[in-house]
């Protein structure tokens, strides 16, 4: 999750969505 947050976000909403999806998958 940290990786995605540190990477250049395509857009604020997309970044948060990616983080949510990854956190759920790793959950």
N, C-alpha and C positions, 0 to 999 in steps of 0.2 A: 504494500500500500504506500509506503514511504517513497518508493521509487517513482510511482506514478505522480505523487504529489510534487516531488522535486522536479520531475521532467517538465518540459515546457507544456503547459496546458493549452490544448486547442481552443478551449473556451471555458469560462468558469463553470458553467453548468456541466459541460462534458467531463471536466476534471472530477467534479464531485460525483458524477454518476459512475465514472470508472472506479473511483475509490470505494463507493458503496458496493458495486458489483464484486470487486476483488475481495473486500472485507467479508462479504457474505459467502463467497466461494471458499475462502480460507476459514471462515467462521469457526 
